[in-house]
Amino acid sequence: MSDIQNLINKINKFRDERNWRQFHNPKDLAISISIEAAELLEDFQWISSEEAIETNKENIREEIADVLIYSLMLCSDLDLDIKEIVEEKVLKNGRKYPIA
């Protein structure tokens, strides 16, 4: 089993033990990803990247984790292969934005 699948299993177990799956439909997971990404942006608002990292690194870590957790749950619920969709997107971006 891959490291990513192990993470998904751990996340889903945590969610299921608390009976939260009922609140985690695709729409609400997508909304939660956006909210957590906005919270990540707050750590960088009005200051330089360097200042943000120096003063907010722990919260930055937590907000990135929240974005990833909700994203992994959404992929799991939609039966999306994370490796496959990321590789496809990198290839698509390579065609859209060639080196030369």
N, CA, C and O atoms as CSV, one atom per row, in Angstrom:
chain,resi,resn,atom,element,x,y,z
A,1,MET,N,N,0.851,-1.179,0.000
A,1,MET,CA,C,0.000,0.000,0.000
A,1,MET,C,C,0.898,1.245,0.000
A,1,MET,O,O,1.910,1.284,0.701
A,2,SER,N,N,0.529,2.245,-0.778
A,2,SER,CA,C,1.338,3.456,-0.896
A,2,SER,C,C,1.235,4.326,0.356
A,2,SER,O,O,0.307,4.196,1.155
A,3,ASP,N,N,2.219,5.219,0.500
A,3,ASP,CA,C,2.186,6.163,1.612
A,3,ASP,C,C,0.933,7.041,1.546
A,3,ASP,O,O,0.324,7.342,2.572
A,4,ILE,N,N,0.558,7.445,0.338
A,4,ILE,CA,C,-0.631,8.285,0.178
A,4,ILE,C,C,-1.876,7.524,0.605
A,4,ILE,O,O,-2.732,8.074,1.298
A,5,GLN,N,N,-1.984,6.267,0.199
A,5,GLN,CA,C,-3.155,5.485,0.593
A,5,GLN,C,C,-3.192,5.264,2.101
A,5,GLN,O,O,-4.267,5.253,2.702
A,6,ASN,N,N,-2.026,5.088,2.711
A,6,ASN,CA,C,-1.974,4.964,4.177
A,6,ASN,C,C,-2.480,6.239,4.844
A,6,ASN,O,O,-3.212,6.174,5.831
A,7,LEU,N,N,-2.093,7.401,4.309
A,7,LEU,CA,C,-2.591,8.673,4.846
A,7,LEU,C,C,-4.109,8.773,4.704
A,7,LEU,O,O,-4.806,9.148,5.646
A,8,ILE,N,N,-4.604,8.438,3.532
A,8,ILE,CA,C,-6.053,8.486,3.293
A,8,ILE,C,C,-6.779,7.570,4.278
A,8,ILE,O,O,-7.798,7.955,4.851
A,9,ASN,N,N,-6.263,6.377,4.471
A,9,ASN,CA,C,-6.888,5.441,5.412
A,9,ASN,C,C,-6.909,6.008,6.825
A,9,ASN,O,O,-7.908,5.880,7.533
A,10,LYS,N,N,-5.802,6.641,7.241
A,10,LYS,CA,C,-5.722,7.238,8.574
A,10,LYS,C,C,-6.729,8.384,8.714
A,10,LYS,O,O,-7.410,8.500,9.733
A,11,ILE,N,N,-6.815,9.223,7.686
A,11,ILE,CA,C,-7.756,10.351,7.695
A,11,ILE,C,C,-9.193,9.847,7.746
A,11,ILE,O,O,-10.000,10.328,8.540
A,12,ASN,N,N,-9.506,8.871,6.890
A,12,ASN,CA,C,-10.872,8.340,6.852
A,12,ASN,C,C,-11.244,7.641,8.159
A,12,ASN,O,O,-12.388,7.731,8.606
A,13,LYS,N,N,-10.289,6.949,8.772
A,13,LYS,CA,C,-10.546,6.297,10.057
A,13,LYS,C,C,-10.869,7.360,11.116
A,13,LYS,O,O,-11.824,7.211,11.879
A,14,PHE,N,N,-10.073,8.426,11.157
A,14,PHE,CA,C,-10.307,9.526,12.085
A,14,PHE,C,C,-11.707,10.101,11.889
A,14,PHE,O,O,-12.446,10.312,12.851
A,15,ARG,N,N,-12.060,10.352,10.630
A,15,ARG,CA,C,-13.371,10.925,10.308
A,15,ARG,C,C,-14.496,9.967,10.685
A,15,ARG,O,O,-15.493,10.375,11.281
A,16,ASP,N,N,-14.333,8.697,10.338
A,16,ASP,CA,C,-15.397,7.718,10.589
A,16,ASP,C,C,-15.603,7.459,12.073
A,16,ASP,O,O,-16.732,7.229,12.508
A,17,GLU,N,N,-14.522,7.493,12.863
A,17,GLU,CA,C,-14.643,7.288,14.309
A,17,GLU,C,C,-15.472,8.398,14.962
A,17,GLU,O,O,-16.036,8.208,16.039
A,18,ARG,N,N,-15.538,9.544,14.308
A,18,ARG,CA,C,-16.286,10.681,14.849
A,18,ARG,C,C,-17.627,10.885,14.140
A,18,ARG,O,O,-18.354,11.836,14.428
A,19,ASN,N,N,-17.944,9.982,13.212
A,19,ASN,CA,C,-19.182,10.040,12.441
A,19,ASN,C,C,-19.325,11.365,11.691
A,19,ASN,O,O,-20.413,11.938,11.630
A,20,TRP,N,N,-18.216,11.844,11.121
A,20,TRP,CA,C,-18.225,13.106,10.383
A,20,TRP,C,C,-18.460,12.939,8.894
A,20,TRP,O,O,-18.682,13.926,8.192
A,21,ARG,N,N,-18.415,11.712,8.399
A,21,ARG,CA,C,-18.582,11.505,6.955
A,21,ARG,C,C,-19.902,12.103,6.457
A,21,ARG,O,O,-19.991,12.567,5.320
A,22,GLN,N,N,-20.905,12.089,7.301
A,22,GLN,CA,C,-22.212,12.635,6.915
A,22,GLN,C,C,-22.129,14.121,6.547
A,22,GLN,O,O,-22.979,14.620,5.811
A,23,PHE,N,N,-21.127,14.820,7.044
A,23,PHE,CA,C,-20.965,16.244,6.763
A,23,PHE,C,C,-19.977,16.508,5.627
A,23,PHE,O,O,-19.797,17.652,5.209
A,24,HIS,N,N,-19.347,15.462,5.136
A,24,HIS,CA,C,-18.253,15.618,4.180
A,24,HIS,C,C,-18.653,15.164,2.778
A,24,HIS,O,O,-18.030,14.271,2.204
A,25,ASN,N,N,-19.678,15.775,2.243
A,25,ASN,CA,C,-20.056,15.507,0.852
A,25,ASN,C,C,-19.105,16.298,-0.047
A,25,ASN,O,O,-18.424,17.206,0.431
A,26,PRO,N,N,-19.045,15.970,-1.342
A,26,PRO,CA,C,-18.094,16.657,-2.227
A,26,PRO,C,C,-18.207,18.180,-2.217
A,26,PRO,O,O,-17.185,18.867,-2.223
A,27,LYS,N,N,-19.411,18.717,-2.202
A,27,LYS,CA,C,-19.581,20.180,-2.189
A,27,LYS,C,C,-18.958,20.786,-0.938
A,27,LYS,O,O,-18.217,21.765,-1.024
A,28,ASP,N,N,-19.253,20.215,0.214
A,28,ASP,CA,C,-18.739,20.774,1.460
A,28,ASP,C,C,-17.238,20.567,1.600
A,28,ASP,O,O,-16.557,21.406,2.191
A,29,LEU,N,N,-16.708,19.473,1.074
A,29,LEU,CA,C,-15.258,19.293,1.084
A,29,LEU,C,C,-14.583,20.339,0.201
A,29,LEU,O,O,-13.553,20.896,0.580
A,30,ALA,N,N,-15.154,20.609,-0.974
A,30,ALA,CA,C,-14.589,21.634,-1.867
A,30,ALA,C,C,-14.629,23.006,-1.193
A,30,ALA,O,O,-13.671,23.774,-1.286
A,31,ILE,N,N,-15.720,23.307,-0.527
A,31,ILE,CA,C,-15.820,24.575,0.208
A,31,ILE,C,C,-14.759,24.632,1.303
A,31,ILE,O,O,-14.111,25.663,1.487
A,32,SER,N,N,-14.581,23.545,2.021
A,32,SER,CA,C,-13.604,23.505,3.102
A,32,SER,C,C,-12.181,23.684,2.579
A,32,SER,O,O,-11.369,24.344,3.228
A,33,ILE,N,N,-11.869,23.115,1.429
A,33,ILE,CA,C,-10.548,23.320,0.819
A,33,ILE,C,C,-10.321,24.800,0.573
A,33,ILE,O,O,-9.250,25.325,0.878
A,34,SER,N,N,-11.315,25.472,0.028
A,34,SER,CA,C,-11.200,26.899,-0.261
A,34,SER,C,C,-11.039,27.719,1.025
A,34,SER,O,O,-10.229,28.645,1.070
A,35,ILE,N,N,-11.785,27.394,2.040
A,35,ILE,CA,C,-11.698,28.114,3.313
A,35,ILE,C,C,-10.311,27.943,3.924
A,35,ILE,O,O,-9.699,28.911,4.376
A,36,GLU,N,N,-9.825,26.719,3.934
A,36,GLU,CA,C,-8.500,26.469,4.516
A,36,GLU,C,C,-7.405,27.146,3.699
A,36,GLU,O,O,-6.428,27.635,4.266
A,37,ALA,N,N,-7.553,27.180,2.375
A,37,ALA,CA,C,-6.576,27.881,1.530
A,37,ALA,C,C,-6.596,29.378,1.840
A,37,ALA,O,O,-5.548,30.024,1.856
A,38,ALA,N,N,-7.776,29.925,2.083
A,38,ALA,CA,C,-7.882,31.340,2.451
A,38,ALA,C,C,-7.215,31.592,3.805
A,38,ALA,O,O,-6.579,32.629,3.993
A,39,GLU,N,N,-7.353,30.665,4.742
A,39,GLU,CA,C,-6.687,30.811,6.032
A,39,GLU,C,C,-5.168,30.771,5.868
A,39,GLU,O,O,-4.446,31.464,6.585
A,40,LEU,N,N,-4.689,29.967,4.933
A,40,LEU,CA,C,-3.264,29.941,4.611
A,40,LEU,C,C,-2.813,31.300,4.072
A,40,LEU,O,O,-1.748,31.795,4.439
A,41,LEU,N,N,-3.612,31.886,3.218
A,41,LEU,CA,C,-3.279,33.205,2.666
A,41,LEU,C,C,-3.154,34.267,3.749
A,41,LEU,O,O,-2.326,35.172,3.643
A,42,GLU,N,N,-3.969,34.160,4.784
A,42,GLU,CA,C,-3.912,35.143,5.871
A,42,GLU,C,C,-2.527,35.217,6.508
A,42,GLU,O,O,-2.111,36.279,6.972
A,43,ASP,N,N,-1.814,34.088,6.531
A,43,ASP,CA,C,-0.481,34.084,7.122
A,43,ASP,C,C,0.508,34.935,6.323
A,43,ASP,O,O,1.534,35.359,6.855
A,44,PHE,N,N,0.203,35.183,5.057
A,44,PHE,CA,C,1.098,35.936,4.188
A,44,PHE,C,C,0.618,37.365,3.922
A,44,PHE,O,O,1.326,38.159,3.303
A,45,GLN,N,N,-0.575,37.679,4.388
A,45,GLN,CA,C,-1.174,38.973,4.069
A,45,GLN,C,C,-0.390,40.110,4.708
A,45,GLN,O,O,-0.096,40.096,5.903
A,46,TRP,N,N,-0.060,41.093,3.879
A,46,TRP,CA,C,0.567,42.355,4.285
A,46,TRP,C,C,2.031,42.252,4.710
A,46,TRP,O,O,2.616,43.243,5.147
A,47,ILE,N,N,2.626,41.073,4.590
A,47,ILE,CA,C,4.033,40.932,4.942
A,47,ILE,C,C,4.757,40.158,3.844
A,47,ILE,O,O,4.119,39.539,2.992
A,48,SER,N,N,6.050,40.193,3.863
A,48,SER,CA,C,6.829,39.459,2.860
A,48,SER,C,C,6.763,37.960,3.137
A,48,SER,O,O,6.399,37.532,4.233
A,49,SER,N,N,7.117,37.186,2.142
A,49,SER,CA,C,7.170,35.732,2.324
A,49,SER,C,C,8.119,35.363,3.460
A,49,SER,O,O,7.820,34.497,4.282
A,50,GLU,N,N,9.254,36.030,3.490
A,50,GLU,CA,C,10.249,35.747,4.523
A,50,GLU,C,C,9.685,36.005,5.921
A,50,GLU,O,O,9.853,35.191,6.828
A,51,GLU,N,N,9.009,37.156,6.082
A,51,GLU,CA,C,8.411,37.482,7.385
A,51,GLU,C,C,7.336,36.467,7.765
A,51,GLU,O,O,7.248,36.040,8.916
A,52,ALA,N,N,6.531,36.093,6.792
A,52,ALA,CA,C,5.455,35.139,7.059
A,52,ALA,C,C,6.016,33.807,7.539
A,52,ALA,O,O,5.524,33.220,8.504
A,53,ILE,N,N,7.038,33.346,6.859
A,53,ILE,CA,C,7.635,32.059,7.237
A,53,ILE,C,C,8.284,32.153,8.611
A,53,ILE,O,O,8.192,31.227,9.417
A,54,GLU,N,N,8.933,33.267,8.866
A,54,GLU,CA,C,9.609,33.449,10.147
A,54,GLU,C,C,8.625,33.519,11.304
A,54,GLU,O,O,8.885,32.971,12.375
A,55,THR,N,N,7.493,34.192,11.094
A,55,THR,CA,C,6.558,34.422,12.206
A,55,THR,C,C,5.377,33.459,12.241
A,55,THR,O,O,4.760,33.281,13.290
A,56,ASN,N,N,5.058,32.842,11.119
A,56,ASN,CA,C,3.826,32.040,11.043
A,56,ASN,C,C,4.049,30.604,10.595
A,56,ASN,O,O,3.094,29.936,10.200
A,57,LYS,N,N,5.276,30.112,10.644
A,57,LYS,CA,C,5.561,28.810,10.042
A,57,LYS,C,C,4.692,27.679,10.599
A,57,LYS,O,O,4.221,26.834,9.838
A,58,GLU,N,N,4.478,27.652,11.900
A,58,GLU,CA,C,3.675,26.571,12.484
A,58,GLU,C,C,2.239,26.623,11.960
A,58,GLU,O,O,1.676,25.585,11.612
A,59,ASN,N,N,1.648,27.800,11.900
A,59,ASN,CA,C,0.281,27.899,11.383
A,59,ASN,C,C,0.233,27.600,9.890
A,59,ASN,O,O,-0.729,27.001,9.410
A,60,ILE,N,N,1.259,28.010,9.153
A,60,ILE,CA,C,1.343,27.682,7.728
A,60,ILE,C,C,1.319,26.169,7.548
A,60,ILE,O,O,0.603,25.647,6.694
A,61,ARG,N,N,2.100,25.479,8.351
A,61,ARG,CA,C,2.120,24.003,8.305
A,61,ARG,C,C,0.717,23.430,8.549
A,61,ARG,O,O,0.270,22.529,7.838
A,62,GLU,N,N,0.037,23.966,9.562
A,62,GLU,CA,C,-1.297,23.461,9.907
A,62,GLU,C,C,-2.311,23.731,8.805
A,62,GLU,O,O,-3.139,22.872,8.502
A,63,GLU,N,N,-2.256,24.912,8.203
A,63,GLU,CA,C,-3.214,25.240,7.138
A,63,GLU,C,C,-2.943,24.410,5.885
A,63,GLU,O,O,-3.882,23.975,5.220
A,64,ILE,N,N,-1.674,24.187,5.557
A,64,ILE,CA,C,-1.359,23.305,4.423
A,64,ILE,C,C,-1.885,21.903,4.706
A,64,ILE,O,O,-2.456,21.260,3.824
A,65,ALA,N,N,-1.693,21.428,5.939
A,65,ALA,CA,C,-2.210,20.102,6.303
A,65,ALA,C,C,-3.722,20.042,6.142
A,65,ALA,O,O,-4.250,19.051,5.638
A,66,ASP,N,N,-4.430,21.098,6.568
A,66,ASP,CA,C,-5.885,21.111,6.421
A,66,ASP,C,C,-6.299,21.039,4.955
A,66,ASP,O,O,-7.212,20.293,4.599
A,67,VAL,N,N,-5.628,21.814,4.108
A,67,VAL,CA,C,-5.929,21.782,2.665
A,67,VAL,C,C,-5.702,20.372,2.114
A,67,VAL,O,O,-6.526,19.851,1.362
A,68,LEU,N,N,-4.596,19.773,2.489
A,68,LEU,CA,C,-4.282,18.429,1.993
A,68,LEU,C,C,-5.257,17.384,2.529
A,68,LEU,O,O,-5.681,16.496,1.789
A,69,ILE,N,N,-5.610,17.481,3.794
A,69,ILE,CA,C,-6.542,16.513,4.380
A,69,ILE,C,C,-7.887,16.552,3.655
A,69,ILE,O,O,-8.413,15.512,3.259
A,70,TYR,N,N,-8.440,17.754,3.481
A,70,TYR,CA,C,-9.720,17.854,2.773
A,70,TYR,C,C,-9.578,17.402,1.325
A,70,TYR,O,O,-10.490,16.773,0.787
A,71,SER,N,N,-8.459,17.708,0.689
A,71,SER,CA,C,-8.239,17.290,-0.701
A,71,SER,C,C,-8.145,15.771,-0.808
A,71,SER,O,O,-8.701,15.172,-1.728
A,72,LEU,N,N,-7.444,15.157,0.129
A,72,LEU,CA,C,-7.333,13.700,0.114
A,72,LEU,C,C,-8.684,13.038,0.378
A,72,LEU,O,O,-9.013,12.027,-0.243
A,73,MET,N,N,-9.465,13.605,1.294
A,73,MET,CA,C,-10.806,13.058,1.538
A,73,MET,C,C,-11.665,13.156,0.280
A,73,MET,O,O,-12.384,12.218,-0.062
A,74,LEU,N,N,-11.588,14.290,-0.403
A,74,LEU,CA,C,-12.386,14.472,-1.616
A,74,LEU,C,C,-11.965,13.481,-2.693
A,74,LEU,O,O,-12.815,12.887,-3.356
A,75,CYS,N,N,-10.673,13.301,-2.872
A,75,CYS,CA,C,-10.199,12.316,-3.850
A,75,CYS,C,C,-10.676,10.918,-3.486
A,75,CYS,O,O,-11.103,10.157,-4.355
A,76,SER,N,N,-10.604,10.584,-2.220
A,76,SER,CA,C,-11.055,9.272,-1.763
A,76,SER,C,C,-12.543,9.086,-2.039
A,76,SER,O,O,-12.963,8.059,-2.573
A,77,ASP,N,N,-13.334,10.090,-1.671
A,77,ASP,CA,C,-14.784,9.988,-1.843
A,77,ASP,C,C,-15.189,9.928,-3.313
A,77,ASP,O,O,-16.196,9.308,-3.654
A,78,LEU,N,N,-14.409,10.570,-4.185
A,78,LEU,CA,C,-14.722,10.565,-5.620
A,78,LEU,C,C,-14.000,9.440,-6.368
A,78,LEU,O,O,-14.088,9.339,-7.592
A,79,ASP,N,N,-13.284,8.596,-5.612
A,79,ASP,CA,C,-12.530,7.473,-6.166
A,79,ASP,C,C,-11.548,7.940,-7.240
A,79,ASP,O,O,-11.448,7.348,-8.315
A,80,LEU,N,N,-10.825,9.018,-6.921
A,80,LEU,CA,C,-9.818,9.550,-7.839
A,80,LEU,C,C,-8.440,9.056,-7.416
A,80,LEU,O,O,-8.099,9.075,-6.233
A,81,ASP,N,N,-7.658,8.619,-8.382
A,81,ASP,CA,C,-6.294,8.179,-8.139
A,81,ASP,C,C,-5.402,9.417,-8.117
A,81,ASP,O,O,-5.211,10.060,-9.149
A,82,ILE,N,N,-4.865,9.750,-6.973
A,82,ILE,CA,C,-4.108,10.986,-6.802
A,82,ILE,C,C,-2.889,11.017,-7.708
A,82,ILE,O,O,-2.638,12.021,-8.375
A,83,LYS,N,N,-2.141,9.944,-7.739
A,83,LYS,CA,C,-0.950,9.886,-8.593
A,83,LYS,C,C,-1.337,10.117,-10.049
A,83,LYS,O,O,-0.676,10.872,-10.762
A,84,GLU,N,N,-2.391,9.476,-10.476
A,84,GLU,CA,C,-2.850,9.597,-11.869
A,84,GLU,C,C,-3.281,11.025,-12.202
A,84,GLU,O,O,-2.872,11.566,-13.230
A,85,ILE,N,N,-4.096,11.638,-11.352
A,85,ILE,CA,C,-4.602,12.969,-11.705
A,85,ILE,C,C,-3.494,14.023,-11.653
A,85,ILE,O,O,-3.512,14.979,-12.428
A,86,VAL,N,N,-2.527,13.852,-10.739
A,86,VAL,CA,C,-1.422,14.808,-10.673
A,86,VAL,C,C,-0.521,14.637,-11.893
A,86,VAL,O,O,-0.126,15.624,-12.514
A,87,GLU,N,N,-0.196,13.402,-12.237
A,87,GLU,CA,C,0.657,13.173,-13.411
A,87,GLU,C,C,-0.010,13.691,-14.686
A,87,GLU,O,O,0.654,14.296,-15.527
A,88,GLU,N,N,-1.316,13.459,-14.835
A,88,GLU,CA,C,-2.039,13.961,-16.007
A,88,GLU,C,C,-2.002,15.485,-16.063
A,88,GLU,O,O,-1.842,16.064,-17.137
A,89,LYS,N,N,-2.149,16.134,-14.908
A,89,LYS,CA,C,-2.153,17.595,-14.876
A,89,LYS,C,C,-0.766,18.160,-15.194
A,89,LYS,O,O,-0.657,19.177,-15.879
A,90,VAL,N,N,0.287,17.513,-14.704
A,90,VAL,CA,C,1.645,17.961,-15.017
A,90,VAL,C,C,1.900,17.841,-16.519
A,90,VAL,O,O,2.493,18.738,-17.118
A,91,LEU,N,N,1.459,16.746,-17.130
A,91,LEU,CA,C,1.610,16.592,-18.582
A,91,LEU,C,C,0.827,17.662,-19.331
A,91,LEU,O,O,1.336,18.260,-20.279
A,92,LYS,N,N,-0.396,17.901,-18.912
A,92,LYS,CA,C,-1.233,18.928,-19.543
A,92,LYS,C,C,-0.582,20.301,-19.417
A,92,LYS,O,O,-0.548,21.068,-20.380
A,93,ASN,N,N,-0.064,20.610,-18.227
A,93,ASN,CA,C,0.620,21.885,-18.029
A,93,ASN,C,C,1.873,21.985,-18.888
A,93,ASN,O,O,2.213,23.064,-19.372
A,94,GLY,N,N,2.562,20.861,-19.077
A,94,GLY,CA,C,3.750,20.847,-19.929
A,94,GLY,C,C,3.417,21.182,-21.382
A,94,GLY,O,O,4.182,21.864,-22.063
A,95,ARG,N,N,2.278,20.698,-21.842
A,95,ARG,CA,C,1.841,21.027,-23.212
A,95,ARG,C,C,1.382,22.481,-23.306
A,95,ARG,O,O,1.625,23.156,-24.306
A,96,LYS,N,N,0.725,22.949,-22.267
A,96,LYS,CA,C,0.210,24.316,-22.248
A,96,LYS,C,C,1.318,25.349,-22.093
A,96,LYS,O,O,1.248,26.440,-22.659
A,97,TYR,N,N,2.338,24.995,-21.325
A,97,TYR,CA,C,3.445,25.908,-21.037
A,97,TYR,C,C,4.771,25.248,-21.379
A,97,TYR,O,O,5.523,24.867,-20.481
A,98,PRO,N,N,5.070,25.107,-22.679
A,98,PRO,CA,C,6.314,24.461,-23.086
A,98,PRO,C,C,7.541,25.271,-22.631
A,98,PRO,O,O,7.449,26.476,-22.395
A,99,ILE,N,N,8.665,24.600,-22.515
A,99,ILE,CA,C,9.893,25.246,-22.049
A,99,ILE,C,C,10.343,26.335,-22.995
A,99,ILE,O,O,10.707,27.427,-22.559
A,100,ALA,N,N,10.324,26.051,-24.281
A,100,ALA,CA,C,10.831,27.064,-25.239
A,100,ALA,C,C,9.718,27.842,-25.871
A,100,ALA,O,O,9.969,28.724,-26.691
